[in-house]
Amino acid sequence: MVGQLKARRAAGVIVKVIKQGKISGRAIMMAGAPGTGKTAIAMAMAQELGEVPFTSIAASEVFSLEMSKTEALTQAFRRSIGVRIKEETEIIEGEVVEIQIDRSVTGVGPKTGKLTLKTTDMETIYDLGQKMINSLTKEKVMAGDVIQIDKATGRITRLGRSFTRARDFDATGPDVKFVQCPEGELQTRKEMVHTVSLHEIDVINSRQQGFLALFSGDTGEIKTEVRDQINQKISEWCEEGKAEIVPGVLFLDEIHMLDMECFSFLNRALEDNMAPIVIMASNRGVSRIRGTNYQSPHGVPIDFLDRLLIISTQPYSADEIKQILKIRCDEEEVEMTEDALDVLTKVASETSLRYAIHLISTGHLVAQKRQASKVDVVDIKRVYSLFIDESRSVQYMKEYQDEFMYNEIAPSQNNDMAVDQTAAGSA
């Protein structure tokens, strides 16, 4: 990342506090002008936290016809909370010495066979049934492979080739992995950990088709009773040591789009024991709270703002803009002259960084048309004249607004229309 050192330091402190589990019931707001890296910092925080659930939604997604606003927020919250479920399972792990498969003379009837596995300490022969033979054939298991068999499900996993068989072939592909022959007993108990989100558990338990409902996409509203039962069961598992709650990250973009009902719900939801870390972003100053006539900083109620740790992002300097544009050029595989990069940096400073980034790819196409290997100042000037930025667009609208349809009606015209409608009604 480039620039925003103060905001990045603040985000680093937040990450440390989250890892120590000392930020329950709070949320973070990224406040700053458009194009100052709010979403990028939120993504970086999620990656720094490691393998935790991360959900990103825009506040406008909450307003859906399919479900209520509070249900949409509840589902987003529960998608961001993971549950690590621990279970012990018996596995057989060893190196394949020999596979013997016996087929009937007529070719009809079930197959039978024997599998010889060994570790550094012991060797055992297992009788194989039809299902196990099919699994071995499907996994393409052969002598010299180190495999793992789950006794409960019969699932076979190839871990790799044994080092003792490394000289069996003159050449091997890059995907061949060599591992050591297992030590100790063939049959061992192993703790398996599965991580699922609370929302996935909700869907599985609230629909008749079970886990298939996750793929249909039509989850609909889930009853509160179902969630209460799941929460109770998860709490029991946590007390018994079978499960562990993993609070994830919920990123709510454009938070000013929410209304008072949503903010009231968020106030209560953040006090819950199973609340994720909520990161919000807003590019508004003092604006009206949606659904009311009251104004507030960032379009968020004052009592809710009191809960937030606010991180502000500052506009980029010219050097930082130039560095960002250079990185973007490398990302898009566009070669640009130093003079063109200086001009583009000046354009970004006077207009916006996003507008300048758009000019990179369009400038590259113009350079290709004149069969140039690098984007030059001529190309930047050309696309600058073809595509107007926000300020030039506003100026254009002011000059030619009368020629466009559906202009804003002046207050005097509004009153005249109201009088005309009243007169027509009385007539």
N, C-alpha and C positions, 0 to 999 in steps of 0.2 A: 504494500500500500504506500501511497504518497501523501505527505502532509498530514494534517489533522492530529498532530502529536498530542495535544492536550486531550482531545476526545479519545484517542487510542489509549492514553495512560489511564483515563477514567474507566474505560471499558476493561482494561487489564485488571484494575482493582476490583471491579464488579465480578469478573471471572473468578478471582481468588476467593471472594466472599461466597460466591455460589458453590465453589468446590468444598468450602468448609461448612456449607449448609446453614448459613446465617442470614439468609435473605428471604425467608418464607413470608408471605403476606405482603410483599412489595413488588414494584414493577419499575422498569427503566424506560425513560422516554428519550429518544434521539430527536432533538429539535434543531432545525437549521434550514437554510435556504435550499431550493431545489438544486440537485447536482453537487452536493457537498459530501457525498459518501456515507449517508446514514445507513442505507441498506447493506453496503459493503462491510461496514463495521459490525452490524448485527450478524451477518453471515460468518465473519471472522470469529466472533464470540462463540457462535454455535460450534464451529470447527475446533476451537481451542478447548471446549468442554469435553470433547471426545465423542464416544459412541452414545449419544443421548438423542431421544426423539426431537426432531426439529420440524415445526409446522409454520408455514408462512401463508398468511391470507391478507387480502385487502379488506378494509372495513366495509366497503360497499358490497362485498360478497355476503355479508350478514343479512342484507335485505333481500330475501328470496321468497317466492310464492309457495315453495314446497314445504317450508317449515318456519316456525317462529324465530324471531331474532335471538331470543335467549337460548333456544335449542341449538341454533347454529354456533353460537359462542361456546355452549357447553361441549358440543362435539369437538370444536377446535381445541378447547382446554384438555379434553380427555385424549385426543390424538397426541398431545404433547407430554403425556405422562406415561412412562414405560414401567413395565413390571417384569423383573427378572425372576423367572420361575426355575427353581432348582429341583432336580430329581435324580435319584440314583438309579442307574441301570446296569445290568450285567452284560459285559461284552467279552467276546473271544477275539484275541489279537495275536497274530503269529505269522510266520513265513510259510508259504505254501510249498510243501515238498513234492506232493504228487496229487493229481486229480484223476480218479478212475470213474468213468461213466459207463454203465452197462445198459445196453439196449436189447430188447427182446429180438429173437430170431426173425419173427414175422414182421417186426417194425411197428406193431400195434401194442398199446399198453404203456403203463407208466415207466419212466426211466428210473434207475437206481444207480447209486454210486458211492464212492468213498473219497473223503478229503483228508489228507495228511497235513497237519500243521505242526510247526515246531517253534520253540523259543530257544534261547541260549542254554536253558536248563532242562527242558523236557520236550517230548514229541508225542502227539496223540492222533489217533485215527477216528474220524467222525463219519457216521452213516448219513448219506444225503437223500432227501426226498425230491419230488418233482419240482416244488417251488424253489428250493435252494439251488438245484441244478440250473433252472432257468435264470436265476439271479446271477450265478457265476458266469453263465454264458453271456448274459447281457453286459456285465461289467468287463468281459474279456479277460477274466482272471486266468493266469497261467503259472506254472511252477517258477518259483523265484520271486513272486509278488508278495508283498507284505499287506495283509488285509485285516479289516476289522469287521466283526459280525455282531450286530445288536441282537441279543437273544430274545428280547421282547417282540420286536417287529420283524426280525429276520433280514434286516437291511444290511447289505454288504458294501463296504467302502474300501476302495483301493488306496492305500497310503503311499505306495511307490514300489520300486524294485529294491531288492536286498543288495547291499554292497558286495556280498559274497558272489553274486551273479553278474557283477559289473563287466566281466570279461567274456560273457556268453556271446556277445555280438561285437562285430568289428566297428560298427557305427550305430549311434542312437540319435533319435530326434531331440530337439531342444525341450520338448514337453516331458521327457522322461525324468522322473525324480528318483534319486537313490536315497534309501533310508537304512538305518541300522536294524538288525534283527532284534525284535523285542526281548526283554529279559524277564526272568521270573516265571510266574504261573501264566498259563494260556488264558484262563478264565479269571477276569478281574471285575471289580465294581468301580464304576466311574461316575462322577457327578456331571450331569449334563445341565447346561444353562440355556433357557430359551427366553428371549426378550420379545414381548408383545406390548402393544399400547392398550390402555384401558378402553379406548373406543372400539378396538377390534374385539375385545372380550364382550363389550356391550352388544355389538352387532351379532356375534355368534350366539349369544344367549337370548336375544330378543326376536330372532327370526327362525321359522321352521326349517329352512334349508341350511341352517348352521353356518359354517365358515364360507359356503358358496355365496352367501349374501355379500361378502366382502368384494367379490368380483363383479357383482351385478351393478354396483354403484348406487342403487336405489335403497339407501338405508332408512330414510324417513325418520320420523320422530320416535324416540325410545322412551318408554315409560320410566317414571322416577323410581317406581318400586323395583324394577329390574336393576337399576344402577345402585340402589341402596343395598340390595342383596349381594351384588358383586363387591361393593366396597367393604361390606361386612366380612365376606369370604376372604378377600385380599388381606384385610387386617388380621384375620386369624392365621393365615399363612405366614404373614410377617412375624407374628409372635412365635410361631412354631419354627421359624427359620427356613421355611420352604420357599419364601419369596422375598423380594426386596423392591421397594418403590424407587424408581429412577426419575426424578423431576427433569423434564426436558425444557425446551425453549419454544415459546409461542411468539412469533413476530407478527404484530398487527400494524400494517402499513396504512397511512392516511387515517389516523385515529380520529381526526376532526369530523369524519363522515358519520360517526356514531351519534345516536341521539340520547336523551336523558334516561330512557328505559335501559339502554345497553350499559351506560355508565353506572347506573344503580346496580345492575347485575354484576358488573366487574368489581365493584366495591365489595360486594358480598363474596364473590367467587375467590378473590385474592386472600380472604381470611380462612379459606378451607385448608385442612391439613394436606390434601393432595393437590395443591396448586402448583402449576409449573412456573418457571421464570418467564414473565411477560415483558417483551421488549416492544415498545411502540415507536412510531415515527410520525412526525408532523412537520409540514413546511409552512404552516400558517402562523401569523402573528396574533394580534388581538382580533378575534373574529366571533361571529354569532354561533352559539351552541345550537346544533340542529334541532328543529322542532320547538324552539323557544325564541323570545325576543331579547334574551340576555347575551351580552358579550363577555368573553373570557379569554385569557391567554391561551393560544393554540386551539381555541374552540373546544376546550375541555373544562368541565366544572371545577371550581376552586377546591372543593372538598376532595375530589379525586386527584387533583394535581398534588395535594398535600401528601399523598401516598407514594408519589413517584420520585425516583432519583433521576434528575434531568441532566443529560449530557448535551452540550451545545456544540454544533459544528460551525466552523468559520469559513468564509469564502477563501478559495485558493489564491496564492500569490502567483505572479507571472512565471516564476521559475518552476513552481509545482505544476502549473497548467502545462508548461512545455514538456515536463517529464512525463506527465500522464498521457499527453498526445503522442509522445515518442513510444511509450509502452503500447498504446493502442495501435500505432502503425505496425509495430512488430507482431502484434496479435493478429492483425488482418493481413500480414505479409505484404505491406505496402512500403515501397522505398520512396522517401521524400527528401528533397534537398533541404539544406540548412536554412536557406532564405525562405522557402515555402513554409517551413516549420515555424519560423519567426512570425511570418504573416498570419498563419493559422492561430498562433498564440495570442496575437493582438486581437484577432477576430473573437476568440474565446473570451478575452478580458472585456471587450466592449459589448458582446452579446451574451452568450452562455456557453458553458463547456459542452453541453449535449449537442448544441447546434454545430460547434466546431468538429465534434466527433463524427457527426453525420457527413460533414464535408470531406472526410478522409476517403471513404469508399467512393463517393460520387466524383471526387477529384481524380481518383485512380482510374475510373472509367473514362474520364475525359482525356487523361494522359495516354491511355491505351489507344484511344481513337486517333490521336496524332502520332501514334507509334513511338512514344517516349518510354524509357525504362523507369524513369523517376518522375514523381509528381513535382511540378515546379510552380512558381508564383503565378504564372499565366493560368494554370489549371485551377488554382484556388480562387483567383479573381473571376474566372469563368463561372464556376459553380456558385460563388457568392452572389453573382448577378442573376443566376437562374433561380436560386432558392432563397427566399427572403426569411429573415429571422423575425422574432416576436415584435420588436420595436418598429421595424419597417412595415410589418403587417398591420399594426395598430395605426400607424400614420397613413397607410394606404386606405384603411377603412374610413378614417376621418375625412379623407379627401373625396372618396367615391361612395359614401354610405347611401346617398340618395338613389344611386343606380341599382342597389341591391334590394331584394324582397324582404319583407317582414322587418322593417326598421322599428326602432323603439318609438312608441307613441308618446308624444309630448303630453304633460299633464293637462294643458288646456284642451287638447284634442280629446283626451280621455273624458273630461267633464262634458264636452259637447256631445260625445257619443252616448253618455249616460242620459243626458236630457232628451236626446232623440228617441232612445229606447223607452223612456218614461212616457213621452208624448205618444209614441206608437201604441203603448199598452193602454193608455187611457182612451185613445181613439177606438 
